[in-house]
Amino acid sequence: MQTRPLGTTGFSIAPLVFGGNVFGWTVDEPAGHALLDRFVDRGFSAVDTADVYSRWVPGHTGGESETIIGNWLAANRGKRDDLVLITKVGSDMGQPGGKTLKAGWIEEAVEASLRRLRTDHIDLYFSHWPDPDTPHEETLAAYGRLLEAGKIRAIGASNFDADQLGAALKASLDGGLPRYQVIQPEYNLYARASLEGPLLDLARQEGIGVISYFALAAGFLTGKYRSEADLEGASRRDMVRKYLDDRGRRILAALDQVAEAHGARPAEVAIAWIIARDGVTAPIASATSTPQLESLFRAAELRLEDDEIAALDKASLQDRV
């Protein structure tokens, strides 16, 4: 499996990250373990989760995804070194104050994640959301203590814009503090503006890895949802509805054309397009079944022609207002 360096973390990963947000939500524990078995057996290594997954499910409190992964690790003791384990802190877990990157909360939250994951270290620990009420210096100093203790190996910033990331990098430099080595923005054929431009330019300049999320735009780029009628009963219908516009339909038409040329699925082409982007290390993508996972493997192996990438670029250009 061809790998790519993950920024300056020292890790190298295949150009596809498994999204553990589905564990405890649309994938139960036995099915999740089977998917992890297959993922690792195929030579892939990076698995992304967060402490808050899947707090949105009725009756859940967060940590369900980490628990499923941790139980898999406990049953497969020899495979911990096969994983690059990614989790996050800073979403609202129901504690007073809501979202926070305060030092005390980070130091408490990491211990809870380690217990659920049943491991002694996290490979890549993300600030899940920016926290305007906590100085970067406080957050980064907390990460420094965790790095020194060996509880985490590298840090990243999720959902930061270029100004926020730039300020954090300056705080690192000025204070002799750890620096963010990976970013995790939303990025797909429909949502390009959150990465392309100043943020991607800064990441390239600073040698920062990019692991993007929402590769399939909540399932829209699979081609499954092409009208309001297709959303009936869909678990992600409220997230998908915003893509059902003229631009979304142009993107699907371009995906259909390229997919037909390769005997592939639209979802595979959409992921291959991200993998081909300069500066992107790997997209995150989820699967809820073995056939879906096999499709992700095909996407990681799919090589698009320059004219096909250009056609997808053109179709996905933002509509002028």
GIDA-V129102 format. One record per residue. N is the residue number from 0. RES is the residue in one letter. PHI is phi as a letter, one per 20 degrees, with the letter a starting at -180 (none if undefined). Layout:
# GIDA-V129102
n: {N N}
res: {RES RES}
phi: {PHI PHI}
This chain:
# GIDA-V129102
n: {0 1 2 3 4 5 6 7 8 9 10 11 12 13 14 15 16 17 18 19 20 21 22 23 24 25 26 27 28 29 30 31 32 33 34 35 36 37 38 39 40 41 42 43 44 45 46 47 48 49 50 51 52 53 54 55 56 57 58 59 60 61 62 63 64 65 66 67 68 69 70 71 72 73 74 75 76 77 78 79 80 81 82 83 84 85 86 87 88 89 90 91 92 93 94 95 96 97 98 99 100 101 102 103 104 105 106 107 108 109 110 111 112 113 114 115 116 117 118 119 120 121 122 123 124 125 126 127 128 129 130 131 132 133 134 135 136 137 138 139 140 141 142 143 144 145 146 147 148 149 150 151 152 153 154 155 156 157 158 159 160 161 162 163 164 165 166 167 168 169 170 171 172 173 174 175 176 177 178 179 180 181 182 183 184 185 186 187 188 189 190 191 192 193 194 195 196 197 198 199 200 201 202 203 204 205 206 207 208 209 210 211 212 213 214 215 216 217 218 219 220 221 222 223 224 225 226 227 228 229 230 231 232 233 234 235 236 237 238 239 240 241 242 243 244 245 246 247 248 249 250 251 252 253 254 255 256 257 258 259 260 261 262 263 264 265 266 267 268 269 270 271 272 273 274 275 276 277 278 279 280 281 282 283 284 285 286 287 288 289 290 291 292 293 294 295 296 297 298 299 300 301 302 303 304 305 306 307 308 309 310 311 312 313 314 315 316 317 318 319 320}
res: {M Q T R P L G T T G F S I A P L V F G G N V F G W T V D E P A G H A L L D R F V D R G F S A V D T A D V Y S R W V P G H T G G E S E T I I G N W L A A N R G K R D D L V L I T K V G S D M G Q P G G K T L K A G W I E E A V E A S L R R L R T D H I D L Y F S H W P D P D T P H E E T L A A Y G R L L E A G K I R A I G A S N F D A D Q L G A A L K A S L D G G L P R Y Q V I Q P E Y N L Y A R A S L E G P L L D L A R Q E G I G V I S Y F A L A A G F L T G K Y R S E A D L E G A S R R D M V R K Y L D D R G R R I L A A L D Q V A E A H G A R P A E V A I A W I I A R D G V T A P I A S A T S T P Q L E S L F R A A E L R L E D D E I A A L D K A S L Q D R V}
phi: {none f d c f e l d f n e c c f f b d f e e f f f n d d c e f g f f f f f f g f g f f e n e c e c d b a f f f d f f f g n e c n n f f g f f f f f f f f e c g f d g f e d d e d b c c o e f d n f g n m f b d f g f f g f f f f f f f f f f f l b e b d f c d e f f c f c f e c f g g f f f f f f g f f f f f n e c d a c b c d m e e f f f f f f f f f f f f f d m d g d f d b d c e f a a g e d d f f d f o g f f g f f f f e m e f c d e d m g d l l o g f f n f d c b g f f e g n f f d g f f e g f e e c f f g f f f f f f f g f f f f f d m d e g f f f f f f f f g e f f n e f a e e b d b d b f g f f f f f f f f f e f d e f g f f f f f f g f f e g f f f e}
